[in-house]
Amino acid sequence: MITQPVRPEASIQRLLDALEPLAKPMNVMPRKRLNWEYKGESQFYIFKSGELSILRASDGLLIATAYEQTLFGLAESIQPLRCHILRVETPSTLLRLNANDAKALFAEQGLWQDATVLLSYYTSYLFYRDALLVQQRTYSIIRDHLLELITLPLDTRLRISILEYMQDRTLLSRSSILNVITELKNNHHIEIKRGGYLLNMNTLPDRC
């Protein structure tokens, strides 16, 4: 089983505690995409609650979805590349601040180590996503994504079907996904609600 990297909770909390007094609340509608710049200045986004997805800019592939508070914009304020897009999925609490102001505060309060730890976590997460997808068999990709999906709260799983979850995050065809899901369901490895929503999961076989 491919495991996710561990979130650096302490570093994230220290960064947010320092930055929030400088940040301004945002009113963002669901499905809205956020720009990395505002009035020509790079921005940091503090995500407090809700659901926010990170998409690959080139093709819209969903890389990750944030449900816990975190900070976005570190890498984008340092490098000019804009490889990823942030998209708000549900009513969410977000704050925005100028990246240069944030980085000045990092220097003043000695927070660059925490910023580096957070950047390392994001880099590790990209390697984790690649490991899920690159040179894997179809069943292995689906199995790993089911193991990821079952960790989400039930109310979240009842908002997004297994098929939608897989298609957003992989390049697999609809028929490939449904064939594997149907076999797992028929063999009582997973329990699905009408509409294709994941309710429960038993042990998944290594091969299907």
N, C-alpha and C positions, 0 to 999 in steps of 0.2 A: 504494500500500500504506500502511495506517495503522500507524505504528510506536509501540511502547510507550515511555513516558517512561523516562529513564535512572535506575536506582537510585542514590541517594547513598551509596555504600558507605562512604566515610570517615566521614560523619556518623553512620551507623548503628553503625559499629564503636565510635566514641567514646562514644555513648550506652550501648551495651551494656556496654562495659568499665567505665563508671562505675556502672551500675545493678546489675549481676550480684551484687556482694558484698552488696547489700541484699535480694536476691530469694530466694524459697523455691521449691524444686522442687515440681512438681505431678505427681500420678499420674492421668493422664487416659485414659479408654477411647476407642477410635475411635467416631466418630459422636456423641460427647458435645458439647453446646453449652456455651460458656463464658458466665458472667454478668459483666456489666461492673462489678458491685458485689459485695463480700464483707463481711458483717457491717456493712452500711450504708455502707461506704467504697468510693469509686471505685478501680479497680484498673488497673495496667499489666500487660501480659503480654509476656514475652520469649519469642519463638519461636526455638528453636535449630535444630531439625531435624525432619524428618518431612513431613507434609502437612496444611495447615490452610486451610479455605475461609472466605471472607467472603461472607455471604448478605445479600440485601436483606430486612429484617425484614417488610416489607409482604406479600411474596409468595414468599419463598424463592429468588428468582432468584440464581444464583451470579455474583457480581461478579468475584471473583478467587480464585486459590489460591496460597498461599505455600509455597515449597519451600526458600527461603533464609532465614537468620536475620534477624529484624527485631523491631520493637517495636510493640505495639498498645495503644490506650487513650488516646493523647494527646488526640484531638479529643473523645472521649467524656467525659474528665475535665474538659473546659473547658465544653462545651455539654451541656445536659440531654437532648438528642435521642438516641434509641437507634435509629437507622435501619438499623444493620447488626448481624449476629450472627456470632460466630466459631464454627466447627464443626471439630473435630478429625477428620481422615479416616483416618489411619493411626497406629500407635504413634509418638508424637512426644515430643520433649524440650521441656518448657515450664516457665517460672518465673513467679511472680506476686509483685508488691509493691504496697504502698499508693501510690496516685497522688500524694497530698500529700507523702509522703516523697521520691518521685522528683522532684517539681517543686522542692522545697527544695534538693535536690542540684544541679539544673540552675542555680539561682541562685548557689549556693555555688561551683560549678566553671565557671561561665560557659558552660553548655551550651544555653542557650535558642536560640542561632543554629542549632545542629545540630538541635534539636527542630523549629524552624520549617522548616528544609530538608526534614525528613522529612514534616512536614504538607503542604508544598507538593507533594512527590512523590505523596502519597496523593490530593491534590486533582487533580493532573494525570492520575493513573490513572483517576479517575472520569470525567474528560472523554474520555479514551481509550476507555473502555468505552461511553460514550454515542455516540461517533463510530462505533463498530462496529455499533451497533444502530439508532440513530435515523435515520429517513428513508432507509434503505438498501434496495436491492432484495434479494430472498431470496438470490440467488446471491452477491452481494457480501458479505453477512453470513456465509454458509457459507465462502466463499473466505478471508475474513480470519481466521475461527476455525480453519480448516485450517492456515493459515500460523502461527498461534499454537501449535496442537497439535503440529506437527512439530518445534518447538523443544524440546519436553520430552524427557527421556531415554526410550529405548526401553522400559525396564521399566515406566515410568509409563504410556506409551501402550498397553502390553499389559494394563494394569489397567482402563482405561476405554475403552469403545467410542466410535467417532466419534459415533454417534447419542446416546449418553448425554452425551457432552461438549457437544454442540450443544444438547440439550434442557435441560440444567442452566443454560446460559448465555444462551439466547435464548428468545423466545416463538414460535419457528417450530414448525409442526406436524411430526409424525413423517413424514408422507408427503412434505412439501416437502423435508425434509432427505434422505430416502432417494432421492428422484428425482434430485437433484443429485449425490449421492455415487455412485449407480449409473452415471450418465452419465460422470462423471469417471473412474471405474474402467474402464468399457468403452472409453474413449478413451485409456487408459494414462497418465492424468495422475497417478493415485495407485495405490499397491499396498496391498491390504488383506488381512489375515489372516482366516481363517474366524472368524466371530463379530463382524466389523466393526471390527477394530483396525487402526489406521494403521501401516504398516510403512515405506513410502517415498513420496516425492513428487517428481514432475518439475515442470516449469514449469506453473503453472495459467493457463488462459486468462483474459483480462479479462472475457469474457462467456461464458455457457454456453447 
